[in-house]
Amino acid sequence: MWQPIKTAPKDGTAALFWLSKPLDRRYVTEGKCPNITIGFWDRGSWASVETEDCGSMGGEYTGWMSDYVCLEITPSHWMPLPQPPTA
């Protein structure tokens, strides 16, 4: 369930964020989910990472982020990331 941004953790924990203004991202969503991103609190502001070379964030899966950009975001809501699948 989406929660107000004022309740989000500010300890660097990654979470799912809802943005009231969509990001203009080249690789991550290709227009499919422009208002949703995975982000975190970093040095006094909310941030997300856009990358071409990491399978979890977009582009062809290589397992390595060799081309990334840190984006400052202004989310209005957040929710915890789900637990990873078990074997």
GIKA-V418436 format. One record per backbone hydrogen bond with DSSP energy under -1.0 kcal/mol. NH is the residue of the N-H (numbers start at 1). CO is the residue of the C=O. Records with the same first field share a line. If there is no record, write none. Layout:
# GIKA-V418436
NH=CO  CO
This chain:
# GIKA-V418436
3=78
5=76
7=4
8=5
15=39
16=79
17=37
18=77
19=35
23=34
25=23
32=29
36=33
37=17
39=15
40=47
42=45
47=40
48=71
50=69
52=67
57=54
58=54
66=64
69=50
71=48
73=46
76=18
77=18
78=3
79=16
